[in-house]
Amino acid sequence: MVTEFIFLGLSNSQELQVFLFVFFFVFYVGIVFGNLLIVITVASVSHLHSPMYFLLANLSLLDLCLSSVTAPKMILDIFSIRKVISFKGCLAQIFLLHFFGGGEMVTLIAMAFDRYVAICKPLHYTTIMCGNVCVGIVTAAWGVGFLHSVSQLAFAVNLPFCGPNEVDSFYCDLPRVIKLACTDTHRLDVMVIANSGVLTVCSFVLLIISYTVILMTIQRHPANRSSKALSTLTAHITVVILFFGPCVFIYAWPFPIESLDKFLAVFYSVVTPLLNPIIYTLRNKDMKLAMRRVRKWTVNCRMKS
């Protein structure tokens, strides 16, 4: 029985490993700082106590958690000769990846719904997106993430692993781990595509349709009213594409390409969680103004102390 898995990592080149270490370390620090800054800003500035920013703070928290499942170990393993993870640790990574990933998927759908109500039904916005509804949406996001991760773990937990234990990646994920099982995994591959793949593609298509409807509605608004809505919407659409693009290829594409999968895995776990706070802060005047207030408040507190 296999008691541990060995990651093959991204590269054996010493020069490239130094670059990867610096790259991932800088990006992970940016992820922690950027996403925590958004959460703290939304929580501390009353002007941002609205459904859109409440969902944005939840998205930032999920981004931070999702990246923290893989990035710290990946950084520590870069210079290790044997990149090892225990069997239970591998299952924990699979569970947490799909837990936070599933929650983020639902949150992005909720953010699209929030923008739909705000733009297409503005008179009913405060009634539909009330506090209880927002709390319910966030609770549902974490609940769906939990149920999805349990369903993914069910595929792997009882598989017989008796031989090869080398994972051609830098973290454990279901499509790569089930290939190492000492059994015919064709049916499992189909079930993974049917579960994660179909869920990802359907959610992505639903979001594209939703944003198309919203864009068509914006076009009928006067130019002065539509510019701010269009700017916010552009940020949302960009984040959706950055999140779902890699997911579609990793979980739904039936003909995986090893080198492309590794690149997409890096993009999904490190690059996207950093780009999300950058996109939302650079394109949002209210968020930038609130961050300046938080910075001034922090400076004043330091001067007083």
Secondary structure by P-SEA (a helix, b strand, c coil): cccbbbbbcccccaaaaaaaaaaaaaaaaaaaaaaaaaaaaaacccccccaaaaaaaaaaaaaaaaaaaccaaaaaacccccccccaaaaaaaaaaaaaaaaaaaaaaaaaaaaaaaaccccccccccccaaaaaaaaaaaaaaaaaaaaaaaaacccccccccccccccccccaaaaaaccccaaaaaaaaaaaaaaaaaaaaaaaaaaaaaaaaaaaacccccaaaaaaaaaaaaaaaaaaaaaaaaacccccccaaaaaaaaaaacccaaaaaaaaaaaacaaaaaaaaaaaaaaaaaaaac
